[in-house]
Amino acid sequence: MINNDFDIGGLNIMPKGVWNDEMIHEWASKYVDPFDPEMVESGSLDLRLSNLIRLPNPYWFDWFEKMNVVFGRMKWQGERTVNILRSSLESHPIWQKPQEFDWHILWPGEFVLLSSIEKMELLPHMTGLLVLKSTPGRLGLNHSHSGHGDPGFGYGDPSSWTFEVKNIGHAPYILKAGKSIIQLRIDTMAEVPAINYAEKAENYNGQIMPTGARVASLTDDSSKTHTFDSPTQVKAITE
């Protein structure tokens, strides 16, 4: 049975699928910081890049080639591989620490982590999807769709979004802090979930910078979790 009357967080929004500009504005004015009304589109909210970027750890660029010299390509199977990889990952994080930037030239094939200036709360009846804007997409930029926001993302602990961005084009792309390359589409849930994202033990709530993967151990022992991150001071620009 569909609940036709939501009144959560001071919002009274009917479940009619994708939100329009008025619904987005009502929510964002209360639960998005900083909020710029100019970022509201007819059916989405533009998100701006913070001035922090995470670049890959160059240690991994030729790691496999170095290991192949030692062991040979055909021997990279089984538990031995898992143990070597886990040891290397613990000693050499996948990502460098966040760095401040104004401009960054993203070369073809380069993959980086970025984040939004905006910190926000998705209420328990909301779900969000990050989508690349059309212009950067036509210039060769690609954004991973791992940016789905479950109900409760940032709820009670406002969070920024991490963007996984790669240049799959044939020419360099210039990233600029403060520019919008990603838009957030919002939908209303037919029913409020029994357990929202904020209530789960493992989540990304509270992130305020480009955040690396919080993944289980490379073995099947899911009780061990590696977080390839380190805290940093965030200076979001809002120009």
N, C-alpha and C positions, 0 to 999 in steps of 0.2 A: 504494500500500500504506500502510495507516494504522499509524503507530507507536503502540503501545498502552502504552508505558512512558516517561513523561517524568520526568526527574530533573534539573531545571534550577534553579539558585539554591537548592538544598537542599529543593526541594519535589518530592514524588512524587505527581503528580495525573493521574488517568486522563482521557482525552478523552470526557467525558460531557455535552458541551454547556454549558448555563448553570451557573455555579458556585452551590453552596448556601452557607449561613452558615458551616459548618465549614471549607470550602475557602477562603472569603474571609478568615476569621479567621486561618488558618494563614499565608496570604500577607501580609495586611496587617500582622500583628504584626512582620514582618521588613522589609517594603518600603514602608510608608506612615508618614509622619511629619508631624504628630503623629497617632498612632493612638488612637482612642477605641472600645473594644469596643461601646459603646452605639450606635454608628453602623452596626453590622452588622445588616442585615435578612435575612430568610430567603433572598433571592436577589439581594441588591444591597448596596452600601455607600453610605450617605448621605455626601455631601460638604458641608462648611460653607463659607459665604462668608467670604473674607478681608475685611479692612477697607480694601480698595482698590477704587476704581471709576474707570472711564474714561468721560467724557462726550463727546458729539460736539463737534467744533469749530464754534462758532456761525457761523463764516465761511461755511460751506456751506449754512446754512439758507435764504438768499435769493440764493445765488450764481447759479443759473440764471435767476432773474427779472431780475437785474441785467444778465446777459449778453444776455438776450432784448431788453432795451431798446436795447442797442448794436447787436446783429446781426439781431435778428428770429428767431423760433422756427424758421422753415423753413430757415434757413441752417446749422443745427447738424448738419452731416453732414461726413464725410470727414476728411482728414488735418489740416485746419485745426483742427477740433474736438479731435482727439487731442493736437496740440501745445499748445493752450490749456489743456486739462485737465491734461496732464502738468506743465506749468509751474506751474499753480496747486497741484497736489498736492505738488510739491516745496517750494513756499513755504508752504503751509498744510496741515499734517497733518490727516487725517480726524478723529483723536481728540485730545483734550486729554491732557496728562500725567496719570498716575494721581494720584488724590486720596484722602486718608484720609476714611473716613466711619464713622459709627455707624448712623445711620438715613438712608435716602434715599427720598423719595417719587417713585415711578415713575409718571408721568402717562400717560394713554392715548396711544398712539402713540409714546412715548419708547423709544429703543433705546440700551442701554448695554453695556459690557463689564465683567464681573466675573471673579473668580478664586476658586479653592479655597484654604482654609487648608492642606489636605493636599498634600504633595509626595510623589510615588511613582514606582515603577519597574514598568512592565509588562514581564514577562520575555518572552523570544522565543517562548514557546508560548502567550502570552495575548493576547487582544484585548478591548477595552473599549468600551462604549457609554454615553454620558451621556444620561439620560432625566429629564425634568422630573417632579417628584413630583406626585401627583394633586391635592392641595389647592391649591397655588398655580396649577395649571393651570385649575382650576374658578373661580379668582378672576380669570382673564384673562391670566395670565402665559404667555409662549411662549418656548421655548428652541430655538435653531437646532440641528439635528442634525449640524452640522459638527464636533461633538465626538466623532467616532469615533476611538478610540485603536488604532492599529496595533500589532502585536507589536514591542516594543522602545521604546515611548514612555517616555522618562525612564530608560531602561536605562543604568546607569552614571553618570547625571547626573540625579538625582531632580528631577521637574518638577511644577509645579502645573497645574491645568486652567484654561483660559479659557472663560468662559461668555458666550455671545451671547444677551442677554435683551431681550425687548420686551414691553411691555404692549399686548395686543391687545383688552383688555376695555373696559368702559365706565366704570370707576371707578378711582381711583388705587390703586396697590399699594405697600405699605411694605416696602422691603428693609431687612433688619437684618444687620449684620456678625455672623458667628458662627452664623447660622441656616442650616439645611439646606433648599435648594429643589431640589437636583439629586441624583440617585442614579446610581451607577456599576454597570452590569451587566457581568459578566465571562464570557467564553466561552473554551474551550480550542480551539486550532487542531488540525486533524487531523494536520498536519505542521508542524514548525518551518520558517518561510520561509527561502529561500536568502539573502535580504538583509533584515534587520529594519530597523525605522524608525530606530534609533539609528545605523545604518551608512550611511544616506543623507546626501548632502551638505547638502541643504536640509531642515531640520526645526525643530520648536519645542522640542526638548529643552533643558532648563536654564531654561525660563521660570519665573519666580517671582512674576509679577504679571499683571494683565490685559494681554494682549499683542495689539497690532494686527496687521493682515494683513501678511505678508511676501509681496508679490506681484511678478510680473514687470512690466516696463515696459508702459505702455499701448500701446506699439507692438508689433510682432511680434518685436522683438529680445529674445529671452528671456535673453540674456546679461546684461541689466541688471535688477537687482532693487532695489525700493524697500522699505525697512522703516520703516513709520510708527510708530516707537516711540522711547522714550528710557528709560534706566534710572532706577530710583528705589529708595530704601530701603524694604524691606518690613517691616511690623510686623504679623504675623498674630496675631490674638487667638484664644485657645483657651478662652474662658470658656464 
